[in-house]
Amino acid sequence: MCLIQRSLCGCFIGPQTDESVQLQIIKALLTVMTSQHVEMINVIFARMETQAEEEN
């Protein structure tokens, strides 16, 4: 896990974490994980999308 992801996850302190903070953490993680610079993750998402299209 990269430093950015660790920093973002460090903001989550458990169920008592404010919902707006939780939402911002999720948005930021999604941005990081779908970045063009994270090729391994992009390949996985592309395969999932292809499989979903084939099933429809």
HTML snippet that shows the backbone in 3Dmol.js (N, CA, C, O; Angstrom):
<script src="https://3Dmol.org/build/3Dmol-min.js"></script>
<div id="view" style="width:600px;height:400px;position:relative"></div>
<script>
const pdb = `
ATOM      1  N   MET A   1       0.852  -1.177   0.000  1.00  0.00           N
ATOM      2  CA  MET A   1       0.000   0.000   0.000  1.00  0.00           C
ATOM      3  C   MET A   1       0.898   1.240   0.000  1.00  0.00           C
ATOM      4  O   MET A   1       1.860   1.320   0.764  1.00  0.00           O
ATOM      5  N   CYS A   2       0.577   2.192  -0.855  1.00  0.00           N
ATOM      6  CA  CYS A   2       1.435   3.372  -0.950  1.00  0.00           C
ATOM      7  C   CYS A   2       1.169   4.343   0.204  1.00  0.00           C
ATOM      8  O   CYS A   2       0.187   4.217   0.935  1.00  0.00           O
ATOM      9  N   LEU A   3       2.054   5.289   0.337  1.00  0.00           N
ATOM     10  CA  LEU A   3       1.982   6.267   1.430  1.00  0.00           C
ATOM     11  C   LEU A   3       0.670   7.044   1.409  1.00  0.00           C
ATOM     12  O   LEU A   3       0.091   7.314   2.461  1.00  0.00           O
ATOM     13  N   ILE A   4       0.201   7.403   0.217  1.00  0.00           N
ATOM     14  CA  ILE A   4      -1.054   8.157   0.109  1.00  0.00           C
ATOM     15  C   ILE A   4      -2.216   7.336   0.673  1.00  0.00           C
ATOM     16  O   ILE A   4      -3.045   7.851   1.422  1.00  0.00           O
ATOM     17  N   GLN A   5      -2.265   6.052   0.303  1.00  0.00           N
ATOM     18  CA  GLN A   5      -3.342   5.198   0.786  1.00  0.00           C
ATOM     19  C   GLN A   5      -3.275   5.032   2.300  1.00  0.00           C
ATOM     20  O   GLN A   5      -4.302   5.062   2.978  1.00  0.00           O
ATOM     21  N   ARG A   6      -2.081   4.858   2.821  1.00  0.00           N
ATOM     22  CA  ARG A   6      -1.934   4.739   4.282  1.00  0.00           C
ATOM     23  C   ARG A   6      -2.406   6.007   4.973  1.00  0.00           C
ATOM     24  O   ARG A   6      -3.084   5.947   5.999  1.00  0.00           O
ATOM     25  N   SER A   7      -2.050   7.149   4.415  1.00  0.00           N
ATOM     26  CA  SER A   7      -2.453   8.429   5.005  1.00  0.00           C
ATOM     27  C   SER A   7      -3.968   8.581   4.995  1.00  0.00           C
ATOM     28  O   SER A   7      -4.566   9.020   5.978  1.00  0.00           O
ATOM     29  N   LEU A   8      -4.581   8.213   3.872  1.00  0.00           N
ATOM     30  CA  LEU A   8      -6.038   8.319   3.775  1.00  0.00           C
ATOM     31  C   LEU A   8      -6.727   7.383   4.759  1.00  0.00           C
ATOM     32  O   LEU A   8      -7.667   7.774   5.450  1.00  0.00           O
ATOM     33  N   CYS A   9      -6.253   6.158   4.812  1.00  0.00           N
ATOM     34  CA  CYS A   9      -6.860   5.177   5.709  1.00  0.00           C
ATOM     35  C   CYS A   9      -6.642   5.551   7.167  1.00  0.00           C
ATOM     36  O   CYS A   9      -7.448   5.195   8.027  1.00  0.00           O
ATOM     37  N   GLY A  10      -5.563   6.265   7.451  1.00  0.00           N
ATOM     38  CA  GLY A  10      -5.283   6.714   8.810  1.00  0.00           C
ATOM     39  C   GLY A  10      -6.314   7.709   9.320  1.00  0.00           C
ATOM     40  O   GLY A  10      -6.441   7.907  10.529  1.00  0.00           O
ATOM     41  N   CYS A  11      -7.049   8.332   8.416  1.00  0.00           N
ATOM     42  CA  CYS A  11      -8.095   9.288   8.806  1.00  0.00           C
ATOM     43  C   CYS A  11      -9.322   8.581   9.367  1.00  0.00           C
ATOM     44  O   CYS A  11     -10.129   9.184  10.075  1.00  0.00           O
ATOM     45  N   PHE A  12      -9.453   7.303   9.045  1.00  0.00           N
ATOM     46  CA  PHE A  12     -10.597   6.524   9.535  1.00  0.00           C
ATOM     47  C   PHE A  12     -10.256   5.999  10.918  1.00  0.00           C
ATOM     48  O   PHE A  12      -9.298   5.243  11.084  1.00  0.00           O
ATOM     49  N   ILE A  13     -11.042   6.401  11.912  1.00  0.00           N
ATOM     50  CA  ILE A  13     -10.747   6.004  13.285  1.00  0.00           C
ATOM     51  C   ILE A  13     -11.780   5.022  13.836  1.00  0.00           C
ATOM     52  O   ILE A  13     -11.811   4.747  15.035  1.00  0.00           O
ATOM     53  N   GLY A  14     -12.611   4.507  12.960  1.00  0.00           N
ATOM     54  CA  GLY A  14     -13.620   3.539  13.379  1.00  0.00           C
ATOM     55  C   GLY A  14     -15.017   4.030  13.074  1.00  0.00           C
ATOM     56  O   GLY A  14     -15.194   5.040  12.392  1.00  0.00           O
ATOM     57  N   PRO A  15     -16.014   3.313  13.580  1.00  0.00           N
ATOM     58  CA  PRO A  15     -17.409   3.665  13.285  1.00  0.00           C
ATOM     59  C   PRO A  15     -17.791   5.082  13.727  1.00  0.00           C
ATOM     60  O   PRO A  15     -18.744   5.668  13.213  1.00  0.00           O
ATOM     61  N   GLN A  16     -17.044   5.615  14.675  1.00  0.00           N
ATOM     62  CA  GLN A  16     -17.362   6.968  15.163  1.00  0.00           C
ATOM     63  C   GLN A  16     -16.842   8.060  14.234  1.00  0.00           C
ATOM     64  O   GLN A  16     -17.093   9.241  14.474  1.00  0.00           O
ATOM     65  N   THR A  17     -16.126   7.687  13.185  1.00  0.00           N
ATOM     66  CA  THR A  17     -15.637   8.669  12.206  1.00  0.00           C
ATOM     67  C   THR A  17     -16.834   9.352  11.550  1.00  0.00           C
ATOM     68  O   THR A  17     -17.775   8.688  11.116  1.00  0.00           O
ATOM     69  N   ASP A  18     -16.791  10.660  11.484  1.00  0.00           N
ATOM     70  CA  ASP A  18     -17.869  11.441  10.884  1.00  0.00           C
ATOM     71  C   ASP A  18     -18.162  10.935   9.472  1.00  0.00           C
ATOM     72  O   ASP A  18     -17.240  10.633   8.715  1.00  0.00           O
ATOM     73  N   GLU A  19     -19.439  10.843   9.121  1.00  0.00           N
ATOM     74  CA  GLU A  19     -19.835  10.310   7.816  1.00  0.00           C
ATOM     75  C   GLU A  19     -19.268  11.123   6.656  1.00  0.00           C
ATOM     76  O   GLU A  19     -18.910  10.555   5.624  1.00  0.00           O
ATOM     77  N   SER A  20     -19.181  12.434   6.810  1.00  0.00           N
ATOM     78  CA  SER A  20     -18.637  13.246   5.721  1.00  0.00           C
ATOM     79  C   SER A  20     -17.146  12.954   5.522  1.00  0.00           C
ATOM     80  O   SER A  20     -16.651  12.991   4.395  1.00  0.00           O
ATOM     81  N   VAL A  21     -16.436  12.666   6.609  1.00  0.00           N
ATOM     82  CA  VAL A  21     -15.024  12.292   6.504  1.00  0.00           C
ATOM     83  C   VAL A  21     -14.902  10.938   5.819  1.00  0.00           C
ATOM     84  O   VAL A  21     -14.037  10.748   4.963  1.00  0.00           O
ATOM     85  N   GLN A  22     -15.768   9.993   6.195  1.00  0.00           N
ATOM     86  CA  GLN A  22     -15.758   8.673   5.562  1.00  0.00           C
ATOM     87  C   GLN A  22     -15.985   8.788   4.050  1.00  0.00           C
ATOM     88  O   GLN A  22     -15.315   8.121   3.262  1.00  0.00           O
ATOM     89  N   LEU A  23     -16.924   9.630   3.663  1.00  0.00           N
ATOM     90  CA  LEU A  23     -17.215   9.821   2.244  1.00  0.00           C
ATOM     91  C   LEU A  23     -16.011  10.402   1.502  1.00  0.00           C
ATOM     92  O   LEU A  23     -15.699   9.971   0.392  1.00  0.00           O
ATOM     93  N   GLN A  24     -15.342  11.368   2.106  1.00  0.00           N
ATOM     94  CA  GLN A  24     -14.159  11.968   1.475  1.00  0.00           C
ATOM     95  C   GLN A  24     -13.015  10.958   1.363  1.00  0.00           C
ATOM     96  O   GLN A  24     -12.269  10.968   0.385  1.00  0.00           O
ATOM     97  N   ILE A  25     -12.879  10.083   2.371  1.00  0.00           N
ATOM     98  CA  ILE A  25     -11.860   9.032   2.323  1.00  0.00           C
ATOM     99  C   ILE A  25     -12.143   8.101   1.152  1.00  0.00           C
ATOM    100  O   ILE A  25     -11.237   7.766   0.390  1.00  0.00           O
ATOM    101  N   ILE A  26     -13.390   7.684   1.007  1.00  0.00           N
ATOM    102  CA  ILE A  26     -13.770   6.776  -0.082  1.00  0.00           C
ATOM    103  C   ILE A  26     -13.526   7.430  -1.437  1.00  0.00           C
ATOM    104  O   ILE A  26     -12.983   6.798  -2.342  1.00  0.00           O
ATOM    105  N   LYS A  27     -13.920   8.682  -1.580  1.00  0.00           N
ATOM    106  CA  LYS A  27     -13.708   9.393  -2.845  1.00  0.00           C
ATOM    107  C   LYS A  27     -12.221   9.481  -3.184  1.00  0.00           C
ATOM    108  O   LYS A  27     -11.824   9.250  -4.326  1.00  0.00           O
ATOM    109  N   ALA A  28     -11.409   9.812  -2.194  1.00  0.00           N
ATOM    110  CA  ALA A  28      -9.973   9.943  -2.428  1.00  0.00           C
ATOM    111  C   ALA A  28      -9.347   8.597  -2.786  1.00  0.00           C
ATOM    112  O   ALA A  28      -8.508   8.525  -3.684  1.00  0.00           O
ATOM    113  N   LEU A  29      -9.747   7.531  -2.093  1.00  0.00           N
ATOM    114  CA  LEU A  29      -9.223   6.197  -2.402  1.00  0.00           C
ATOM    115  C   LEU A  29      -9.619   5.759  -3.807  1.00  0.00           C
ATOM    116  O   LEU A  29      -8.813   5.174  -4.531  1.00  0.00           O
ATOM    117  N   LEU A  30     -10.850   6.040  -4.189  1.00  0.00           N
ATOM    118  CA  LEU A  30     -11.281   5.695  -5.543  1.00  0.00           C
ATOM    119  C   LEU A  30     -10.467   6.451  -6.590  1.00  0.00           C
ATOM    120  O   LEU A  30     -10.106   5.892  -7.626  1.00  0.00           O
ATOM    121  N   THR A  31     -10.186   7.702  -6.321  1.00  0.00           N
ATOM    122  CA  THR A  31      -9.377   8.496  -7.240  1.00  0.00           C
ATOM    123  C   THR A  31      -7.978   7.906  -7.376  1.00  0.00           C
ATOM    124  O   THR A  31      -7.458   7.778  -8.484  1.00  0.00           O
ATOM    125  N   VAL A  32      -7.375   7.550  -6.250  1.00  0.00           N
ATOM    126  CA  VAL A  32      -6.037   6.972  -6.273  1.00  0.00           C
ATOM    127  C   VAL A  32      -6.045   5.634  -6.997  1.00  0.00           C
ATOM    128  O   VAL A  32      -5.177   5.371  -7.830  1.00  0.00           O
ATOM    129  N   MET A  33      -7.017   4.793  -6.685  1.00  0.00           N
ATOM    130  CA  MET A  33      -7.037   3.438  -7.238  1.00  0.00           C
ATOM    131  C   MET A  33      -7.375   3.410  -8.731  1.00  0.00           C
ATOM    132  O   MET A  33      -6.990   2.470  -9.426  1.00  0.00           O
ATOM    133  N   THR A  34      -8.079   4.411  -9.230  1.00  0.00           N
ATOM    134  CA  THR A  34      -8.429   4.431 -10.650  1.00  0.00           C
ATOM    135  C   THR A  34      -7.515   5.338 -11.466  1.00  0.00           C
ATOM    136  O   THR A  34      -7.765   5.589 -12.645  1.00  0.00           O
ATOM    137  N   SER A  35      -6.467   5.820 -10.834  1.00  0.00           N
ATOM    138  CA  SER A  35      -5.499   6.667 -11.522  1.00  0.00           C
ATOM    139  C   SER A  35      -4.797   5.893 -12.624  1.00  0.00           C
ATOM    140  O   SER A  35      -4.577   4.689 -12.498  1.00  0.00           O
ATOM    141  N   GLN A  36      -4.448   6.573 -13.693  1.00  0.00           N
ATOM    142  CA  GLN A  36      -3.712   5.961 -14.790  1.00  0.00           C
ATOM    143  C   GLN A  36      -2.331   5.483 -14.338  1.00  0.00           C
ATOM    144  O   GLN A  36      -1.708   4.667 -15.018  1.00  0.00           O
ATOM    145  N   HIS A  37      -1.858   5.973 -13.220  1.00  0.00           N
ATOM    146  CA  HIS A  37      -0.531   5.618 -12.735  1.00  0.00           C
ATOM    147  C   HIS A  37      -0.516   4.311 -11.941  1.00  0.00           C
ATOM    148  O   HIS A  37       0.549   3.822 -11.565  1.00  0.00           O
ATOM    149  N   VAL A  38      -1.677   3.757 -11.693  1.00  0.00           N
ATOM    150  CA  VAL A  38      -1.771   2.498 -10.961  1.00  0.00           C
ATOM    151  C   VAL A  38      -2.219   1.434 -11.956  1.00  0.00           C
ATOM    152  O   VAL A  38      -3.374   1.007 -11.947  1.00  0.00           O
ATOM    153  N   GLU A  39      -1.288   1.010 -12.816  1.00  0.00           N
ATOM    154  CA  GLU A  39      -1.620   0.132 -13.934  1.00  0.00           C
ATOM    155  C   GLU A  39      -2.183  -1.215 -13.496  1.00  0.00           C
ATOM    156  O   GLU A  39      -3.123  -1.720 -14.110  1.00  0.00           O
ATOM    157  N   MET A  40      -1.602  -1.819 -12.412  1.00  0.00           N
ATOM    158  CA  MET A  40      -2.066  -3.149 -12.000  1.00  0.00           C
ATOM    159  C   MET A  40      -3.552  -3.124 -11.663  1.00  0.00           C
ATOM    160  O   MET A  40      -4.285  -4.049 -12.013  1.00  0.00           O
ATOM    161  N   ILE A  41      -4.004  -2.057 -10.978  1.00  0.00           N
ATOM    162  CA  ILE A  41      -5.406  -1.935 -10.584  1.00  0.00           C
ATOM    163  C   ILE A  41      -6.274  -1.660 -11.813  1.00  0.00           C
ATOM    164  O   ILE A  41      -7.365  -2.217 -11.933  1.00  0.00           O
ATOM    165  N   ASN A  42      -5.801  -0.808 -12.728  1.00  0.00           N
ATOM    166  CA  ASN A  42      -6.565  -0.497 -13.928  1.00  0.00           C
ATOM    167  C   ASN A  42      -6.820  -1.739 -14.771  1.00  0.00           C
ATOM    168  O   ASN A  42      -7.892  -1.876 -15.361  1.00  0.00           O
ATOM    169  N   VAL A  43      -5.851  -2.641 -14.833  1.00  0.00           N
ATOM    170  CA  VAL A  43      -6.023  -3.882 -15.586  1.00  0.00           C
ATOM    171  C   VAL A  43      -7.155  -4.708 -14.977  1.00  0.00           C
ATOM    172  O   VAL A  43      -7.978  -5.268 -15.701  1.00  0.00           O
ATOM    173  N   ILE A  44      -7.194  -4.780 -13.677  1.00  0.00           N
ATOM    174  CA  ILE A  44      -8.241  -5.548 -12.989  1.00  0.00           C
ATOM    175  C   ILE A  44      -9.612  -4.946 -13.280  1.00  0.00           C
ATOM    176  O   ILE A  44     -10.551  -5.674 -13.603  1.00  0.00           O
ATOM    177  N   PHE A  45      -9.737  -3.616 -13.169  1.00  0.00           N
ATOM    178  CA  PHE A  45     -11.022  -2.973 -13.449  1.00  0.00           C
ATOM    179  C   PHE A  45     -11.437  -3.177 -14.905  1.00  0.00           C
ATOM    180  O   PHE A  45     -12.615  -3.399 -15.185  1.00  0.00           O
ATOM    181  N   ALA A  46     -10.495  -3.105 -15.824  1.00  0.00           N
ATOM    182  CA  ALA A  46     -10.798  -3.301 -17.243  1.00  0.00           C
ATOM    183  C   ALA A  46     -11.320  -4.716 -17.481  1.00  0.00           C
ATOM    184  O   ALA A  46     -12.275  -4.906 -18.234  1.00  0.00           O
ATOM    185  N   ARG A  47     -10.707  -5.698 -16.850  1.00  0.00           N
ATOM    186  CA  ARG A  47     -11.163  -7.079 -16.994  1.00  0.00           C
ATOM    187  C   ARG A  47     -12.568  -7.259 -16.415  1.00  0.00           C
ATOM    188  O   ARG A  47     -13.401  -7.961 -16.987  1.00  0.00           O
ATOM    189  N   MET A  48     -12.816  -6.619 -15.282  1.00  0.00           N
ATOM    190  CA  MET A  48     -14.149  -6.718 -14.668  1.00  0.00           C
ATOM    191  C   MET A  48     -15.200  -6.084 -15.577  1.00  0.00           C
ATOM    192  O   MET A  48     -16.290  -6.633 -15.738  1.00  0.00           O
ATOM    193  N   GLU A  49     -14.883  -4.935 -16.170  1.00  0.00           N
ATOM    194  CA  GLU A  49     -15.820  -4.269 -17.069  1.00  0.00           C
ATOM    195  C   GLU A  49     -16.085  -5.119 -18.303  1.00  0.00           C
ATOM    196  O   GLU A  49     -17.226  -5.229 -18.753  1.00  0.00           O
ATOM    197  N   THR A  50     -15.031  -5.721 -18.853  1.00  0.00           N
ATOM    198  CA  THR A  50     -15.180  -6.576 -20.027  1.00  0.00           C
ATOM    199  C   THR A  50     -16.065  -7.770 -19.716  1.00  0.00           C
ATOM    200  O   THR A  50     -16.942  -8.126 -20.503  1.00  0.00           O
ATOM    201  N   GLN A  51     -15.832  -8.384 -18.570  1.00  0.00           N
ATOM    202  CA  GLN A  51     -16.633  -9.543 -18.176  1.00  0.00           C
ATOM    203  C   GLN A  51     -18.090  -9.150 -17.974  1.00  0.00           C
ATOM    204  O   GLN A  51     -18.987  -9.898 -18.363  1.00  0.00           O
ATOM    205  N   ALA A  52     -18.340  -7.998 -17.375  1.00  0.00           N
ATOM    206  CA  ALA A  52     -19.709  -7.535 -17.147  1.00  0.00           C
ATOM    207  C   ALA A  52     -20.423  -7.293 -18.483  1.00  0.00           C
ATOM    208  O   ALA A  52     -21.602  -7.615 -18.628  1.00  0.00           O
ATOM    209  N   GLU A  53     -19.698  -6.724 -19.462  1.00  0.00           N
ATOM    210  CA  GLU A  53     -20.283  -6.469 -20.773  1.00  0.00           C
ATOM    211  C   GLU A  53     -20.603  -7.783 -21.489  1.00  0.00           C
ATOM    212  O   GLU A  53     -21.623  -7.891 -22.169  1.00  0.00           O
ATOM    213  N   GLU A  54     -19.735  -8.770 -21.336  1.00  0.00           N
ATOM    214  CA  GLU A  54     -19.955 -10.063 -21.971  1.00  0.00           C
ATOM    215  C   GLU A  54     -21.161 -10.793 -21.380  1.00  0.00           C
ATOM    216  O   GLU A  54     -21.847 -11.538 -22.080  1.00  0.00           O
ATOM    217  N   GLU A  55     -21.412 -10.576 -20.097  1.00  0.00           N
ATOM    218  CA  GLU A  55     -22.536 -11.235 -19.437  1.00  0.00           C
ATOM    219  C   GLU A  55     -23.873 -10.609 -19.824  1.00  0.00           C
ATOM    220  O   GLU A  55     -24.914 -11.258 -19.713  1.00  0.00           O
ATOM    221  N   ASN A  56     -23.856  -9.369 -20.271  1.00  0.00           N
ATOM    222  CA  ASN A  56     -25.111  -8.667 -20.637  1.00  0.00           C
ATOM    223  C   ASN A  56     -25.528  -8.952 -22.026  1.00  0.00           C
ATOM    224  O   ASN A  56     -26.552  -8.443 -22.479  1.00  0.00           O
TER     225      ASN A  56
END
`;
const viewer = $3Dmol.createViewer("view");
viewer.addModel(pdb, "pdb");
viewer.setStyle({}, {cartoon: {color: "spectrum"}});
viewer.zoomTo();
viewer.render();
</script>
